[in-house]
Amino acid sequence: MPHIMEMMGKARVVVKDGKVMEVGAPEVEWCPLFVKLRGVQKMTPDEIRKNMESRITELGMFTEKRKLEFETTVVAFGSSEIMMSGLNSGFLETTVTACDGAGTVISDNPTLVQGIGGRMSGLIETEPIDAVIKGIGERGGTVFEPSNAAINPVGGVRKAAELGYRKIAVTVADPKTAKSLRKLESELGLDLIIIAVHVTGLSREEAQDILKSSDIVISCASRHIRELADPLVQVAAAIPLFALTQKGKELVIERAKDIQSPILINTMALPVLPAHKQPKNLI
């Protein structure tokens, strides 16, 4: 079974044995984030292949050489950065996220959470890599289903609850999962912070549903998330992160405490979406 990830404008990329086998066409042609990080002015299959190959070379992504711990950050307020700060401060007890070569992972180790998620895009499917699973275990993480590397946030949260955790951040990419997590939260008496990621291409109805069930959403290149979000806090203007609830807002503030550069804090009607900064074309 190959590894499948959607990245850079939702292009489907297939990796097998550490090699990029297939690159689909992106649905978004220009993204301010990749201009800033990599100088990519137009997202093409060739640029996407290069980016995936650099992740394989630099991080060992989808291979036995996967680097699993980082403190360095790629963006100031990505989902892994926010969770790292939340764990460091004690605001969160643990996290449930997805890792290539392992699937769903439960971890309260801040540098492991950042290592797994710092350059992760939309992981669709992955297969078990023994060295990665072992490395996660050695760093205090728990792989939910090591036999098949399943991506199952609901199962991961249930397992985290069995391990004794209550205040848990979990990443989701679809409204159905987010809704199931809210049910589980109430059933088990948990305190979940649901972070919606990889939302490019959601329908209007799906966007509405994921906003209802999430505490934080990273808007990616979603037109509907931008149109429908009613945030308490917005971070950034090009690929905005929206905190939608009080506890989402508090987690974002935990992250803000760790940012070394100056931060502007202001009150205004949200969202703020300058047209020239948004990805082209929003979908």
C-alpha positions as semicolon CSV with decimal commas, in nm:
position;residue;x (nm);y (nm);z (nm)
1;M;0,000;0,000;0,000
2;P;0,141;0,343;-0,089
3;H;0,127;0,661;0,118
4;I;-0,112;0,930;-0,008
5;M;-0,102;1,297;0,088
6;E;-0,289;1,602;-0,043
7;M;-0,070;1,910;-0,042
8;M;-0,003;2,248;-0,206
9;G;-0,346;2,328;-0,346
10;K;-0,490;1,982;-0,272
11;A;-0,275;1,799;-0,526
12;R;-0,281;1,424;-0,461
13;V;0,071;1,287;-0,417
14;V;0,152;0,917;-0,395
15;V;0,478;0,802;-0,233
16;K;0,610;0,447;-0,225
17;D;0,945;0,319;-0,092
18;G;1,063;0,677;-0,036
19;K;0,995;0,782;-0,397
20;V;0,729;1,009;-0,542
21;M;0,526;0,787;-0,776
22;E;0,247;1,021;-0,878
23;V;0,157;1,390;-0,856
24;G;-0,193;1,512;-0,937
25;A;-0,293;1,858;-1,057
26;P;-0,340;2,119;-0,783
27;E;-0,682;2,281;-0,745
28;V;-0,527;2,612;-0,634
29;E;-0,264;2,784;-0,847
30;W;-0,117;3,044;-0,610
31;C;-0,072;3,023;-0,233
32;P;0,082;3,308;-0,030
33;L;0,223;3,058;0,221
34;F;0,436;2,877;-0,037
35;V;0,548;3,208;-0,189
36;K;0,670;3,310;0,157
37;L;0,823;2,975;0,260
38;R;0,961;2,846;-0,070
39;G;0,932;3,123;-0,328
40;V;0,681;2,919;-0,532
41;Q;0,491;3,165;-0,754
42;K;0,276;2,904;-0,930
43;M;0,181;2,563;-0,799
44;T;0,252;2,310;-1,070
45;P;0,296;1,931;-1,051
46;D;0,670;1,986;-1,096
47;E;0,692;2,229;-0,799
48;I;0,479;1,996;-0,587
49;R;0,702;1,698;-0,670
50;K;1,008;1,903;-0,571
51;N;0,845;2,001;-0,242
52;M;0,752;1,643;-0,156
53;E;1,104;1,526;-0,246
54;S;1,251;1,792;-0,017
55;R;1,031;1,667;0,271
56;I;1,158;1,313;0,205
57;T;1,521;1,431;0,193
58;E;1,512;1,678;0,482
59;L;1,269;1,500;0,718
60;G;1,273;1,141;0,599
61;M;0,897;1,168;0,548
62;F;0,739;0,834;0,450
63;T;1,067;0,652;0,523
64;E;1,244;0,474;0,812
65;K;1,464;0,782;0,855
66;R;1,174;1,004;0,965
67;K;1,291;1,283;1,197
68;L;1,036;1,284;1,475
69;E;1,127;1,566;1,715
70;F;1,152;1,938;1,646
71;E;1,131;2,257;1,842
72;T;1,181;2,478;1,539
73;T;0,867;2,610;1,374
74;V;0,774;2,651;1,009
75;V;0,487;2,893;1,069
76;A;0,409;3,085;1,387
77;F;0,051;2,961;1,435
78;G;0,013;2,622;1,265
79;S;-0,184;2,344;1,434
80;S;0,128;2,162;1,561
81;E;0,282;2,487;1,689
82;I;-0,035;2,569;1,883
83;M;-0,052;2,220;2,033
84;M;0,319;2,230;2,122
85;S;0,266;2,553;2,319
86;G;-0,051;2,414;2,481
87;L;0,139;2,107;2,603
88;N;0,439;2,310;2,720
89;S;0,221;2,536;2,933
90;G;0,003;2,256;3,072
91;F;-0,308;2,398;2,902
92;L;-0,340;2,063;2,717
93;E;-0,281;1,716;2,860
94;T;-0,229;1,538;2,528
95;T;-0,293;1,550;2,153
96;V;-0,430;1,319;1,884
97;T;-0,281;1,379;1,539
98;A;-0,178;1,189;1,223
99;C;0,175;1,086;1,127
100;D;0,309;0,931;0,808
101;G;0,417;0,572;0,869
102;A;0,210;0,547;1,189
103;G;-0,142;0,685;1,137
104;T;-0,318;0,824;1,445
105;V;-0,081;0,910;1,730
106;I;-0,152;1,010;2,091
107;S;0,127;1,224;2,235
108;D;0,190;1,461;2,525
109;N;0,551;1,525;2,413
110;P;0,559;1,880;2,267
111;T;0,867;1,826;2,048
112;L;0,723;1,501;1,910
113;V;0,396;1,677;1,825
114;Q;0,589;1,949;1,641
115;G;0,814;1,693;1,471
116;I;0,515;1,496;1,343
117;G;0,304;1,791;1,236
118;G;0,541;2,077;1,151
119;R;0,550;1,997;0,779
120;M;0,252;1,766;0,753
121;S;-0,013;1,833;0,489
122;G;-0,339;1,643;0,439
123;L;-0,242;1,283;0,512
124;I;-0,506;1,066;0,342
125;E;-0,358;0,720;0,381
126;T;-0,036;0,570;0,512
127;E;0,116;0,231;0,579
128;P;0,303;0,117;0,891
129;I;0,679;0,184;0,900
130;D;0,827;-0,009;1,193
131;A;1,110;0,238;1,261
132;V;0,864;0,529;1,279
133;I;0,625;0,343;1,510
134;K;0,917;0,238;1,734
135;G;1,057;0,595;1,735
136;I;0,720;0,737;1,841
137;G;0,699;0,483;2,125
138;E;1,052;0,568;2,241
139;R;0,950;0,933;2,263
140;G;0,647;0,859;2,478
141;G;0,386;0,856;2,201
142;T;0,121;0,588;2,148
143;V;0,034;0,469;1,797
144;F;-0,338;0,391;1,789
145;E;-0,327;0,102;1,539
146;P;0,034;0,002;1,467
147;S;-0,070;-0,299;1,259
148;N;-0,230;-0,089;0,983
149;A;-0,145;0,279;1,059
150;A;-0,514;0,373;1,046
151;I;-0,608;0,741;1,056
152;N;-0,888;0,741;1,312
153;P;-0,918;1,054;1,531
154;V;-1,226;0,918;1,715
155;G;-1,049;0,592;1,803
156;G;-0,741;0,794;1,902
157;V;-0,938;1,014;2,142
158;R;-1,111;0,710;2,294
159;K;-0,768;0,552;2,350
160;A;-0,633;0,879;2,499
161;A;-0,927;0,877;2,743
162;E;-0,843;0,514;2,837
163;L;-0,487;0,632;2,908
164;G;-0,630;0,881;3,159
165;Y;-0,620;1,205;2,957
166;R;-0,910;1,448;2,966
167;K;-0,806;1,780;2,807
168;I;-0,715;1,671;2,456
169;A;-0,649;1,858;2,131
170;V;-0,735;1,661;1,817
171;T;-0,698;1,746;1,448
172;V;-0,980;1,664;1,205
173;A;-1,034;1,717;0,834
174;D;-1,405;1,642;0,789
175;P;-1,729;1,746;0,960
176;K;-1,854;1,392;1,026
177;T;-1,546;1,314;1,237
178;A;-1,574;1,646;1,422
179;K;-1,940;1,575;1,505
180;S;-1,857;1,219;1,625
181;L;-1,585;1,366;1,849
182;R;-1,832;1,605;2,013
183;K;-2,059;1,308;2,089
184;L;-1,766;1,115;2,236
185;E;-1,662;1,420;2,440
186;S;-2,002;1,432;2,604
187;E;-2,023;1,052;2,647
188;L;-1,683;1,026;2,821
189;G;-1,683;1,364;3,002
190;L;-1,379;1,493;2,813
191;D;-1,265;1,846;2,735
192;L;-1,172;1,839;2,366
193;I;-1,023;2,113;2,155
194;I;-1,105;2,023;1,796
195;I;-0,876;2,178;1,535
196;A;-1,002;2,158;1,175
197;V;-0,725;2,130;0,916
198;H;-0,705;2,052;0,543
199;V;-1,043;2,213;0,469
200;T;-0,972;2,324;0,109
201;G;-1,257;2,213;-0,118
202;L;-1,524;2,155;0,149
203;S;-1,878;2,223;0,025
204;R;-2,075;2,507;0,186
205;E;-2,273;2,260;0,396
206;E;-1,958;2,072;0,505
207;A;-1,790;2,401;0,598
208;Q;-2,095;2,500;0,804
209;D;-2,091;2,166;0,985
210;I;-1,717;2,165;1,061
211;L;-1,736;2,523;1,194
212;K;-2,021;2,416;1,426
213;S;-1,815;2,137;1,581
214;S;-1,464;2,291;1,590
215;D;-1,283;2,521;1,832
216;I;-1,016;2,629;1,582
217;V;-1,009;2,610;1,203
218;I;-0,717;2,676;0,971
219;S;-0,888;2,814;0,662
220;C;-0,642;2,678;0,397
221;A;-0,784;2,779;0,056
222;S;-1,150;2,732;0,152
223;R;-1,387;2,996;0,018
224;H;-1,675;2,873;0,237
225;I;-1,480;2,873;0,563
226;R;-1,386;3,237;0,497
227;E;-1,746;3,329;0,417
228;L;-1,910;3,147;0,707
229;A;-1,664;3,175;0,997
230;D;-1,760;3,399;1,288
231;P;-1,431;3,400;1,480
232;L;-1,348;3,528;1,827
233;V;-0,983;3,553;1,720
234;Q;-0,814;3,561;1,381
235;V;-0,444;3,498;1,332
236;A;-0,290;3,607;0,997
237;A;-0,470;3,746;0,694
238;A;-0,359;3,528;0,400
239;I;-0,426;3,178;0,539
240;P;-0,620;3,282;0,846
241;L;-0,654;3,069;1,156
242;F;-0,987;3,127;1,326
243;A;-1,051;3,054;1,695
244;L;-1,426;2,995;1,716
245;T;-1,479;2,925;2,087
246;Q;-1,348;3,055;2,418
247;K;-1,121;2,754;2,472
248;G;-0,997;2,779;2,113
249;K;-0,916;3,144;2,183
250;E;-0,732;3,051;2,504
251;L;-0,518;2,791;2,324
252;V;-0,422;3,048;2,058
253;I;-0,323;3,288;2,340
254;E;-0,102;3,013;2,491
255;R;0,078;3,003;2,157
256;A;0,103;3,383;2,139
257;K;0,292;3,380;2,473
258;D;0,570;3,176;2,308
259;I;0,614;3,399;2,001
260;Q;0,938;3,595;2,028
261;S;0,864;3,858;1,761
262;P;0,631;4,156;1,827
263;I;0,258;4,088;1,795
264;L;-0,015;4,340;1,710
265;I;-0,332;4,288;1,915
266;N;-0,635;4,487;1,809
267;T;-1,014;4,470;1,823
268;M;-1,219;4,485;1,503
269;A;-1,492;4,311;1,308
270;L;-1,370;3,969;1,186
271;P;-1,280;3,809;0,957
272;V;-1,030;4,042;0,787
273;L;-0,954;3,906;0,438
274;P;-0,754;4,139;0,209
275;A;-0,829;4,010;-0,144
276;H;-0,472;4,038;-0,275
277;K;-0,341;3,810;0,002
278;Q;-0,584;3,517;-0,043
279;P;-0,487;3,199;-0,233
280;K;-0,597;3,187;-0,597
281;N;-0,846;3,047;-0,660
282;L;-1,036;2,979;-0,340
283;I;-1,241;2,660;-0,359
